[in-house]
Amino acid sequence: MQGLMMDYPLTLTPLLDRAQRLYPHKEIVTKVGPNLERSSYAEVAARAGRLAEALARLGVLPGDRVATFAFNSNRHLELYFAVPCMGAVLHPLNLRLPAEQLIYVINHAEDKVLCVDPGLWPAVEKLAPHLKTVQHFVVLGDHTPETSLGSVHAYEALLAEAAAGFTWPALDENTAAAMCYTSGTTGHPKGVVYSHRSIYLHAMALVMHEAMNISERDVFMPVVPMFHVLAWGTPYACTLVGAKQVFPGAHLTPLDLAGLIQAERVTVTAGVPSLWLGLLALLEKERYDLSSLRDMIVGGAAAPRAMIEAYEQKHGLNITHAWGMTEMSPLGTVSRLTSSQLERPEAERFALRAKQGKSVPLVEIRAMDEMGREVPWDGQTYGELQVRGPWVIRSYYSDDRSPASFQEGWFRTGDVVTIDPEGFVQIVDRTKDLVKSGGEWISSVELENVLMGHPKVLEAAVIAVAHPIWQERPLACVVPKPDYAGSLTKEELYEHLRPRFPKLYLPDDIVFIEAVPKTSVGKFNKRLLREQYRDHQLPA
């Protein structure tokens, strides 16, 4: 016997229509240079229809890929809906990928149209001779630049020439809507293709209290780039509930972010830890009214406990730790405390909040040992985190590396974790970043978090260095805060570490550096550090 419910496809078209009908006047704000451009959901929906008509005139057909090379903006949001709702596939390109990887990604995805911010045009023009499938370039502004390339269009001119009232096609919910590529730190980037259904369900999860808790009352500022896993899906979640959206564009300095939060009374924001560490340093020197903020979502890398404590104790601001992956759309876990956990002593609460948290509804988790056995949820036993759910990848796009990433229908994340009896996940390390020393696994993440808790330390990254007896030993690469550059000593840091770790876990050496290199999405690039210190001589 089957249920008698309607077969209602979960596509992005009704999601956009809902925002247009119920929240037509809610603002979409974009910072452009020193100015703010203001739009609304009604305008975004109308312009998305014109954009779909314009793209169809350029020959974009269902299934064709339309790439974006752009910052967070209202025009990018229009592309977020126009492209998938017309049946094509949105492909945001990572602005920070090296040229050879960008060329690979564009050619591998077979992008037909490339939409680019005017300020980024010189970079795209250099790539153009190597792009095999791109037929049209669209510059997201009023004018086209002087160029020898053919078929270059101005975005606003295309919309002005297009007819209003585009008829959105009826789509199957499993139709491809968008695709993103991994950052490619080991080999070529891998493509992940999201369906309308997966994006819709992910957006519904984001607005739940157990996840990001976004509502119509919120003013949401995604600092995470729109090219990074669709800004973690937040533009779709905000549109679903009619939240005001504030896009910072290319302006991501602590001064820019603090100014926008203050001016627009932002209530929720999201980004990687390095951004919030920079903002925290600014707040130590200058005063801003950030009292409107009720939540700062931190993901992309582990948020140091010291940062979580500093924001709350010094500034009354709440950090919510989250974890996910490109392959998961990306949300997997969020560190929201239960009612009973909120009653625990402060130290216990901070310890829980420093973990990556519980799996959100519809995401299942388990941790597996090297023998393929599930490890207990005891908060101590290490295992590789595996996940499954309706917005989790089942295969990479046209990539023969797919089989190695799955086990019995579960996606292998590559993250080594513990899971405590209450279901809170703590990421110990990436499998490739663990320090394997004399049969023991040493977590680089735990060492980094404690080092960054030192009042004189800005950033710290721990890597494995070869050792003739122990196989590998940890090396700490530390960035002092500007006021302590040249005066911070190794012994100060060892004194800070000794009470917290057994002797075996202590770094064999500490080096001071000017900055930790970052990946294209703002994470610590330990691969570069490992290359730089491959021949480092550890003290005897």
C-alpha positions in Angstrom: 0.0 0.0 0.0 1.4 3.4 -1.0 0.7 6.8 0.5 -1.6 9.2 -1.3 0.5 12.3 -1.2 1.2 14.6 -4.2 4.3 14.0 -6.2 5.7 17.5 -5.7 9.1 18.0 -7.2 11.7 19.6 -5.0 13.2 22.1 -7.4 14.6 25.6 -7.0 11.8 27.2 -9.1 9.1 27.2 -6.4 11.7 28.2 -3.9 12.4 31.4 -5.8 8.7 32.0 -6.5 8.0 31.8 -2.8 10.5 34.5 -2.0 9.0 36.7 -4.8 5.5 36.3 -3.6 5.9 36.4 0.2 9.0 38.6 0.6 9.2 40.8 -2.5 10.5 43.9 -0.7 13.1 42.2 1.5 16.5 43.6 0.7 19.5 42.1 -1.1 22.5 44.4 -0.3 25.9 44.2 -2.1 29.0 46.2 -1.3 30.6 47.6 -4.5 33.6 49.7 -3.9 32.8 52.2 -1.1 29.0 52.0 -2.0 26.1 49.7 -1.3 23.8 48.5 -4.0 20.3 47.6 -2.9 18.0 45.1 -4.6 15.1 42.9 -3.5 13.7 39.4 -4.0 11.2 40.8 -6.4 13.9 42.3 -8.5 16.2 39.2 -8.3 13.3 37.0 -9.5 12.4 39.3 -12.4 16.0 39.7 -13.4 16.6 36.0 -13.1 13.8 35.4 -15.6 15.4 37.9 -18.1 18.8 36.3 -17.5 17.4 32.9 -18.4 15.9 34.3 -21.6 19.2 36.0 -22.4 21.2 32.7 -21.8 18.7 30.8 -24.0 19.4 33.3 -26.8 23.1 32.6 -26.4 22.3 28.9 -27.0 22.3 27.6 -23.5 20.4 24.3 -23.4 19.2 22.0 -20.6 22.3 20.4 -19.1 24.7 23.0 -20.4 27.2 24.3 -17.8 27.3 28.0 -17.1 30.4 29.0 -15.1 30.7 32.0 -12.8 34.0 33.7 -11.8 32.7 36.3 -9.4 32.5 37.6 -5.8 29.4 37.5 -3.6 26.8 39.8 -5.1 23.2 40.3 -6.1 24.1 39.5 -9.7 25.7 36.3 -8.6 22.5 35.4 -6.7 20.5 36.0 -9.9 22.8 33.5 -11.7 22.2 31.1 -8.7 18.6 30.8 -9.7 18.4 31.6 -13.5 20.8 28.9 -14.5 19.4 25.9 -12.6 15.8 26.9 -13.0 16.1 27.0 -16.8 17.5 23.4 -16.6 21.2 24.3 -17.1 23.9 23.7 -14.5 25.5 26.5 -12.4 29.3 26.1 -12.0 30.9 28.6 -9.6 34.7 28.7 -10.2 37.1 29.1 -7.3 38.8 32.5 -7.8 41.9 31.4 -5.8 42.7 28.2 -7.8 46.0 28.5 -9.8 45.6 29.0 -13.5 46.4 25.4 -14.5 43.7 24.1 -12.2 41.1 26.6 -13.4 41.8 25.6 -17.0 41.4 21.9 -16.0 38.2 22.5 -14.1 36.6 24.6 -16.9 37.5 22.1 -19.6 36.6 19.1 -17.5 33.1 20.5 -16.7 32.8 21.6 -20.4 31.5 25.0 -19.5 29.7 26.8 -22.4 29.3 30.3 -20.9 31.6 32.0 -18.5 30.2 34.9 -16.4 32.9 37.1 -14.8 33.1 40.2 -12.5 34.6 43.2 -14.4 37.6 43.4 -12.0 38.4 39.7 -12.7 38.3 40.1 -16.4 42.2 40.3 -16.9 42.6 36.9 -15.2 39.9 35.3 -17.4 41.3 36.9 -20.6 44.6 35.1 -19.9 42.8 31.7 -19.4 40.7 32.1 -22.6 43.1 30.7 -25.2 43.3 27.4 -23.2 39.5 27.0 -22.8 38.1 24.4 -25.2 34.4 24.6 -24.7 33.6 28.2 -23.7 31.6 29.9 -26.4 30.5 33.1 -24.7 31.9 35.4 -22.0 29.5 37.6 -20.0 30.9 40.5 -18.0 28.8 41.2 -14.9 28.4 44.9 -15.4 27.2 47.6 -17.8 30.1 47.5 -20.3 32.4 45.1 -22.0 36.1 45.6 -21.7 38.4 46.3 -24.7 39.5 42.8 -25.8 40.4 40.8 -28.8 38.2 37.9 -27.7 35.1 37.2 -29.6 31.5 36.9 -28.2 31.9 39.0 -25.1 28.7 40.5 -23.7 27.7 43.0 -21.0 25.4 41.5 -18.4 23.1 44.5 -18.2 22.8 44.8 -21.9 21.8 41.2 -22.2 19.1 41.7 -19.6 17.8 44.9 -21.2 17.4 43.1 -24.5 15.7 40.1 -23.0 11.9 39.7 -22.7 10.3 39.6 -19.3 8.1 36.7 -18.2 10.3 33.7 -19.0 8.4 30.5 -18.6 10.4 28.2 -16.3 10.4 24.6 -17.5 9.0 21.7 -15.4 12.1 19.9 -14.1 12.6 16.6 -12.5 13.9 17.1 -8.9 16.9 14.9 -9.7 18.1 17.1 -12.5 21.6 18.5 -12.0 21.4 22.1 -10.7 24.9 23.1 -9.8 28.4 21.7 -9.6 31.5 22.6 -7.6 35.0 21.2 -7.6 37.2 20.3 -4.6 40.2 22.5 -4.0 42.6 20.0 -5.5 45.4 19.9 -2.9 46.3 16.4 -3.9 46.0 16.0 -7.7 43.3 17.5 -10.0 40.2 18.9 -8.4 37.2 16.6 -8.4 33.8 17.6 -9.5 30.6 17.3 -7.4 27.2 17.6 -9.0 24.3 18.7 -6.9 20.6 18.0 -7.8 17.7 20.3 -7.3 16.4 17.9 -4.7 19.7 17.8 -2.8 20.0 21.7 -2.7 16.3 22.1 -1.7 16.6 19.5 1.2 19.9 21.0 2.3 18.3 24.5 2.4 15.4 23.2 4.5 18.0 21.7 6.9 20.0 24.9 7.2 17.0 26.9 8.5 16.4 24.4 11.3 17.5 25.3 14.8 19.7 22.2 14.9 21.7 23.6 11.9 22.1 27.4 11.1 18.7 28.5 12.5 18.0 31.1 9.8 14.6 32.8 9.7 12.9 35.7 7.9 13.9 37.9 10.9 17.6 37.5 10.1 20.0 39.6 8.2 22.5 37.1 6.9 26.0 37.9 5.6 27.8 35.1 3.9 31.5 35.8 4.1 32.2 32.3 2.8 32.6 32.8 -1.0 29.7 31.9 -3.3 32.2 29.8 -5.2 32.9 27.6 -2.1 30.2 24.9 -2.0 27.5 27.5 -3.1 28.4 29.7 -0.1 27.6 26.6 2.0 24.1 26.6 0.5 23.1 29.7 2.5 21.8 31.9 -0.4 19.2 29.2 -1.1 18.3 28.8 2.6 17.9 32.6 3.0 15.8 32.8 -0.1 13.6 30.0 1.2 12.6 31.9 4.3 13.0 35.4 3.0 15.9 36.6 5.1 17.7 39.8 4.1 21.1 39.0 2.5 24.2 41.2 2.7 26.9 40.4 0.2 30.4 41.8 1.0 31.6 41.5 -2.6 35.4 41.6 -2.8 35.7 43.4 0.5 36.7 40.8 3.1 39.1 42.8 5.4 38.3 42.9 9.1 37.5 46.6 8.6 35.1 45.9 5.8 33.3 43.1 7.6 33.0 45.0 10.9 31.7 48.0 9.1 29.1 46.0 7.2 27.9 44.2 10.3 27.5 47.5 12.1 25.8 49.4 9.3 23.4 46.7 8.1 22.7 45.2 11.6 23.7 41.7 10.5 22.4 39.0 12.8 24.1 35.8 11.3 27.3 35.4 9.4 29.4 32.5 8.2 33.0 32.0 7.2 36.3 30.2 7.8 38.3 30.7 11.1 41.1 32.8 9.6 38.5 35.6 8.8 37.2 35.6 12.3 40.7 35.5 13.8 41.4 38.7 11.8 38.2 40.3 13.0 39.0 39.4 16.6 42.4 41.1 16.3 40.7 44.2 15.0 38.2 44.2 17.9 41.1 44.2 20.4 42.2 47.6 19.0 39.0 49.3 17.7 35.4 49.6 18.8 32.5 48.5 16.6 28.9 48.0 17.5 28.4 44.3 16.6 25.6 43.8 19.1 23.2 42.8 16.4 25.1 39.5 15.8 23.4 36.5 17.4 25.5 33.8 15.7 28.8 33.5 13.8 28.9 30.2 11.9 32.5 28.9 11.6 33.5 26.1 9.3 36.0 25.1 6.7 38.6 24.3 9.3 38.6 23.7 13.1 37.7 26.8 15.1 40.3 27.2 18.0 38.6 27.0 21.4 40.5 30.1 22.4 38.8 32.0 19.7 35.4 30.8 20.7 36.1 31.8 24.3 37.5 35.2 23.4 34.5 36.2 21.3 32.1 35.3 24.0 34.0 36.5 27.1 35.4 39.7 25.6 32.7 40.7 23.1 29.5 38.8 24.0 29.4 37.2 20.6 28.5 33.6 19.9 30.6 31.3 17.7 28.8 28.1 16.4 31.2 25.5 15.2 30.1 23.5 12.0 31.7 21.0 9.7 31.1 19.8 6.2 32.6 19.1 2.8 32.1 20.0 -0.8 30.9 16.4 -1.3 28.2 17.0 1.3 26.6 20.3 0.0 28.4 20.9 2.6 26.7 20.6 6.0 27.3 17.6 8.1 27.5 18.5 11.8 26.8 21.6 14.0 27.9 22.1 17.5 24.6 23.2 19.1 24.4 22.2 22.8 21.3 20.4 24.1 19.2 21.7 26.9 21.0 19.5 29.5 24.5 20.4 28.1 23.7 24.1 28.5 23.4 23.6 32.3 27.0 22.2 32.6 29.9 24.2 33.9 31.4 26.8 31.5 34.6 24.8 30.9 32.6 21.8 29.8 30.4 23.9 27.5 33.4 25.4 25.8 35.0 22.0 25.3 31.8 20.8 23.6 31.5 23.9 21.5 35.1 23.4 20.3 34.0 20.0 18.8 32.4 19.8 15.4 29.1 18.8 16.9 26.3 16.4 16.2 25.2 15.3 12.8 22.3 17.4 11.4 19.0 15.7 10.6 19.2 13.4 7.5 23.0 13.0 7.8 24.1 9.6 9.2 27.7 9.2 10.5 30.0 6.5 11.6 33.8 6.1 12.2 35.8 3.2 10.9 39.2 1.8 11.9 41.9 0.7 9.5 40.5 -2.8 9.5 37.1 -1.6 8.3 35.4 -2.0 11.7 33.2 0.7 13.2 34.8 2.2 16.3 32.8 2.8 19.5 31.3 6.2 20.4 33.5 6.7 23.4 35.1 10.0 22.6 38.6 8.4 22.6 38.9 5.9 19.8 40.1 7.3 16.4 38.4 6.3 13.2 37.8 7.7 9.7 34.5 9.6 9.5 32.1 8.2 7.0 28.7 9.8 6.1 25.6 9.2 4.0 22.4 11.2 3.4 20.3 12.8 0.7 22.8 15.6 0.0 25.9 13.5 0.1 27.8 12.6 -3.1 27.4 9.1 -4.5 30.1 9.6 -7.2 32.4 12.2 -8.5 31.7 13.7 -11.9 33.5 11.8 -14.7 36.4 10.7 -12.4 37.9 7.3 -12.1 39.0 8.1 -8.5 35.4 7.6 -7.3 35.5 4.0 -6.1 38.2 4.6 -3.5 36.1 7.2 -1.8 33.2 4.9 -0.8 32.7 1.9 1.4 29.4 0.0 1.5 27.4 3.0 0.3 29.1 5.4 2.8 31.3 8.3 1.7 34.8 8.2 3.2 35.6 11.8 4.3 39.3 11.4 5.0 38.8 13.0 8.4 40.0 11.2 11.5 37.6 11.7 14.3 36.4 10.6 17.7 32.6 10.5 18.5 31.6 10.8 22.1 28.6 9.0 23.7 26.4 12.0 23.0 27.2 11.9 19.3 29.5 14.9 19.3 32.2 14.6 16.6 35.7 15.9 17.1 38.0 16.0 14.1 41.4 14.9 15.2 43.0 15.4 11.8 42.9 14.7 8.1 44.3 11.2 7.4 47.1 12.8 5.5 47.9 15.3 8.3 48.2 12.9 11.2 51.7 12.6 12.7 52.4 8.9 12.9 55.1 8.5 15.5 56.4 5.2 16.9 53.0 3.5 16.5 51.1 6.4 18.0 48.8 8.9 16.1 49.4 12.5 17.1 46.7 15.0 16.3 48.1 18.2 14.6 44.7 19.9 15.1 44.8 19.5 18.9 48.3 20.9 19.1 47.4 23.8 16.8 44.3 24.7 18.9 46.3 24.8 22.1 49.1 26.8 20.5 46.6 29.4 19.2 45.2 29.7 22.7 48.5 31.3 23.7 47.9 35.1 24.1 50.9 35.9 21.9 50.1 33.6 19.0 48.1 34.6 15.9 48.2 31.3 13.9 49.9 27.9 14.3 50.2 24.9 12.0 51.7 21.5 13.0 53.1 19.2 10.4 54.9 15.9 10.4 58.7 15.8 9.7 60.6 12.6 9.0 62.5 11.1 11.9 65.1 8.2 11.7 63.7 6.4 14.7 60.1 7.4 15.3 59.1 7.6 11.6 57.6 11.1 12.0 57.7 13.8 14.7 55.6 17.0 15.0 57.0 20.4 13.9 55.1 23.5 15.0 55.1 26.5 12.6 53.9 29.5 14.6 52.9 33.1 13.6 53.3 35.5 16.6 50.9 38.4 16.9 52.5 41.6 15.5 53.2 43.1 18.9 55.2 40.0 19.9 57.1 39.3 16.6 60.7 38.8 17.6 60.0 38.5 21.4 58.0 35.3 21.6 60.2 32.3 22.6 60.0 28.6 22.0 60.2 28.0 25.8 57.1 30.1 26.4 55.2 27.9 24.0 56.6 24.6 25.5 55.5 25.8 29.0 52.0 26.4 27.5 51.9 22.9 26.0 53.5 20.7 28.7 50.5 20.7 31.1 48.1 19.7 28.3 50.0 16.9 26.5 52.2 13.9 27.3 55.8 14.3 26.4 55.5 12.1 23.3 52.9 14.6 21.8 55.0 17.7 22.2 56.6 19.1 19.0 60.2 18.3 18.5 60.8 21.8 17.3 59.0 25.1 16.9 59.8 27.6 14.1 58.5 31.1 13.8 57.1 32.2 10.4 55.4 35.4 9.0 52.2 33.7 7.9 50.7 30.2 7.5 50.1 29.6 3.7 46.4 29.2 2.9 44.5 27.1 0.4 42.1 28.5 -2.1 39.3 28.4 0.4 41.2 29.9 3.4 42.3 26.7 5.1 45.9 26.1 6.3 48.0 24.7 3.4 50.0 22.1 5.2 51.2 20.6 1.9 53.3 23.7 1.2 54.6 23.7 4.7 55.6 20.0 4.4 57.5 20.8 1.2 59.2 23.8 2.8 60.3 21.9 5.9 60.9 18.5 4.3 64.6 18.6 5.1 64.2 20.4 8.5 66.7 19.1 11.0 65.0 18.4 14.3 67.1 19.0 17.5 68.8 15.9 18.8 
